[in-house]
Amino acid sequence: MEILAGLMQGFAVALQPANLLWCLVGVVLGTVVGIMPGLGPPATIAMLLPLTFLMNPAGAMIMLAGIYYGAKYGGSTTSILLNVPGESASVVTCLDGYQMARQGRAGAALGIAAIASFIAGTVGVLGLMLVAPPLAKVALSFSSPEYFALMALGLAMVVLLAGRSMVKALLAMLAGLWIAGIGTDLFSTTSRFTFGRMELLSGVDFVVVAIGVFAIAEVLANMEAREETRLLPVPKGLRNLLPTVQDLKDCRFAFANGSVVGFLIGVLPGAGSTIASFISYGLEKAVSRRRERFGTGVVEGVAAPEGVNNSETGGALVPLLTLGIPGSGTTAVLLAALVLWGFKPGPLFIPENPALFWGLVASMYIGNVMLLILNLPLVPAFAQVLRAPAFVLYPVILGISIVGVYSASGSLFDVALLAAFGLLGYVMRKLDYPAAPLILGLVLGGAMERALRQSLMMSEGSLSILVARPISAVMLSLALLILLIPLFTKVNAWRLRALDS
Amino acid sequence: MARKFGAADFYSGLVLAALATYIIVQARQWEYLGPDGPGPGFFPLWYGIAMAALSGVLVLSSAWREKSAERVEWQKIGRALAVWFALAVSVAALKPLGFVASFAALTFFIAAVMYRRPLALAAAVAAASAAAFYVLFPLALGVPLPAGVFGF
């Protein structure tokens, strides 16, 4: 009953005309961003974040979340038509989606991707709605040691799955902690790592780092080549985009597989939709009667990964909203957005902001319907985005990045920092240092230090408090085990195979 | 098989080791443990030590790694760095010239130099983009942009 009442309240918020409009803007922007290879949701959300400061937080959150899950729909279009994933979560869709397109079944592939995304996306929101409130109640018993342990576990998971080298991922995460420590220490008012610059006394703005490392670095990486995209023809007309009844029958298990696997993996910090899509594709292939045909253009090979990457979105919002722990670069940006608007994601977030939480949940149901409607008949129109000339697109992204940072702080020093972090992000890419641990270290660094210092105040300086409490002891043990994985040859070989694939 | 020197990891490891040293030296100047609990030097000292240890591992392991067969594509990197340099110059020009002029110059550079479009087309794209930003942000949305000697 409590959930139903919450959902009714949520629909009352989400169905307000302004919020419906922001939801539409978010899902359309998300679809466009998903279609464009090289511009991902974290970069887009980071760029637009400063522009949302003047908006109502509910509308802003609905729009940013729309970009997040809308991009998952859009990513399939590029995978199917170009054999280039528009979004990292759509890599697996290339395997069968592009083959279907080459066989003249691009319409069916795009249609099944949209239907699978809708079904699994809706199941993901259902999971969020059912799991988040009870989990938040459990988390109410958490104190500083548990929070420190939880953040350590989250960071360890992200480090585990962020890249081939765990040493580099850890170093990136530690660099994030250092950047988070720049500025005035609120416990003692000591200024730390400010290089004598007044501008750094209030710390480095998260927006500056996120836009630099994601958006500017992406533009620089895309500027390396002067490639022209070759688009396969998209059939016009709704009839050509609808899969056959046999296609839908073939995808029955894929719809369920994508929905469940996506949500479960989404809840785990660090795994993310790319890994979830590989697991779901592997599971689908393992149980299929025609597994030997996977990779030649079977419809289940599109439905499973496209479903999973949408269901994962609902799962990823569970730890973000109930524990304040983001599991990926995109959710880290969403966490920063909530904090910048004055909210405190964690166990009290849902009881203190029921309209925002339930409004977001309801808007995701509505957004998934909007995306299904938009993606079936309008795919040919969306695909035209790929024809936007790079020499217009990239300067526009750079311009929006500069405006975003300047509008947030009014400081040209921050704009200069933006350029510096853009270069850092590009260098990290070239040297295989993953960006997600840096961003998560930056987002969680302040809270992690605060939780550790509060824990040690409670114990009068004894670190034993971190292992004396059972929940914190279990989480810290898990984090330690994860960080020791490279020492276990077989497990590490599995991790590297998963990342390579 | 002969094991050779992994230059990129070696040098990035050295840079991070230098950063770790800086963090540790700074953290040691601040209070570690006070009467009220950990001081401002407590957390940085520990992540500084962790960073120093891990960067040491990276530097040492790079010396033992097989040299990658992958060639460094300096031409591609040069293109990216050229755009970054243009961005840095346009950021430096924001104060004297303002956003509109410096952004137009950046757009012109990318279109004309990086994508080798005809000068007239590049100039038209630069002017149109800068004008669109000016109309959208300061005029329509009320979002301020850096203004220079031209007043916009």
Chai-1 contact restraints between the chains, C-beta under 6 A:
chainA,res_idxA,chainB,res_idxB,connection_type,confidence,min_distance_angstrom,max_distance_angstrom,comment,restraint_id
A,V167,B,L54,contact,1.0,0.0,6.0,A-B,restraint_1
A,V167,B,V57,contact,1.0,0.0,6.0,A-B,restraint_2
A,V167,B,L58,contact,1.0,0.0,6.0,A-B,restraint_3
A,L170,B,L54,contact,1.0,0.0,6.0,A-B,restraint_4
A,L171,B,L16,contact,1.0,0.0,6.0,A-B,restraint_5
A,L171,B,L54,contact,1.0,0.0,6.0,A-B,restraint_6
A,L174,B,Y47,contact,1.0,0.0,6.0,A-B,restraint_7
A,L174,B,A50,contact,1.0,0.0,6.0,A-B,restraint_8
A,L174,B,M51,contact,1.0,0.0,6.0,A-B,restraint_9
A,L177,B,Y47,contact,1.0,0.0,6.0,A-B,restraint_10
A,G181,B,P44,contact,1.0,0.0,6.0,A-B,restraint_11
A,D185,B,P40,contact,1.0,0.0,6.0,A-B,restraint_12
A,S188,B,P40,contact,1.0,0.0,6.0,A-B,restraint_13
A,T190,B,W30,contact,1.0,0.0,6.0,A-B,restraint_14
A,T190,B,P40,contact,1.0,0.0,6.0,A-B,restraint_15
A,L220,B,A80,contact,1.0,0.0,6.0,A-B,restraint_16
A,L220,B,V83,contact,1.0,0.0,6.0,A-B,restraint_17
A,L220,B,W84,contact,1.0,0.0,6.0,A-B,restraint_18
A,M223,B,R79,contact,1.0,0.0,6.0,A-B,restraint_19
A,M223,B,A80,contact,1.0,0.0,6.0,A-B,restraint_20
A,M223,B,V83,contact,1.0,0.0,6.0,A-B,restraint_21
A,E224,B,K76,contact,1.0,0.0,6.0,A-B,restraint_22
A,E224,B,R79,contact,1.0,0.0,6.0,A-B,restraint_23
A,E224,B,A80,contact,1.0,0.0,6.0,A-B,restraint_24
A,F391,B,I110,contact,1.0,0.0,6.0,A-B,restraint_25
A,F391,B,A111,contact,1.0,0.0,6.0,A-B,restraint_26
A,F391,B,Y115,contact,1.0,0.0,6.0,A-B,restraint_27
A,F391,B,R117,contact,1.0,0.0,6.0,A-B,restraint_28
A,V392,B,V125,contact,1.0,0.0,6.0,A-B,restraint_29
A,P395,B,T107,contact,1.0,0.0,6.0,A-B,restraint_30
A,P395,B,I110,contact,1.0,0.0,6.0,A-B,restraint_31
A,G399,B,F103,contact,1.0,0.0,6.0,A-B,restraint_32
A,G399,B,F133,contact,1.0,0.0,6.0,A-B,restraint_33
A,V403,B,F137,contact,1.0,0.0,6.0,A-B,restraint_34
A,S407,B,V143,contact,1.0,0.0,6.0,A-B,restraint_35
A,L412,B,L94,contact,1.0,0.0,6.0,A-B,restraint_36
A,L412,B,K95,contact,1.0,0.0,6.0,A-B,restraint_37
A,V415,B,V91,contact,1.0,0.0,6.0,A-B,restraint_38
A,A416,B,V91,contact,1.0,0.0,6.0,A-B,restraint_39
A,A419,B,L87,contact,1.0,0.0,6.0,A-B,restraint_40
A,A419,B,A88,contact,1.0,0.0,6.0,A-B,restraint_41
A,A419,B,V91,contact,1.0,0.0,6.0,A-B,restraint_42
A,L423,B,W84,contact,1.0,0.0,6.0,A-B,restraint_43
A,L431,B,A8,contact,1.0,0.0,6.0,A-B,restraint_44
A,L431,B,S12,contact,1.0,0.0,6.0,A-B,restraint_45
A,E449,B,F43,contact,1.0,0.0,6.0,A-B,restraint_46
A,R453,B,G37,contact,1.0,0.0,6.0,A-B,restraint_47
A,R453,B,P38,contact,1.0,0.0,6.0,A-B,restraint_48
A,L456,B,G37,contact,1.0,0.0,6.0,A-B,restraint_49
A,L456,B,P38,contact,1.0,0.0,6.0,A-B,restraint_50
A,M457,B,G37,contact,1.0,0.0,6.0,A-B,restraint_51
A,G461,B,L33,contact,1.0,0.0,6.0,A-B,restraint_52
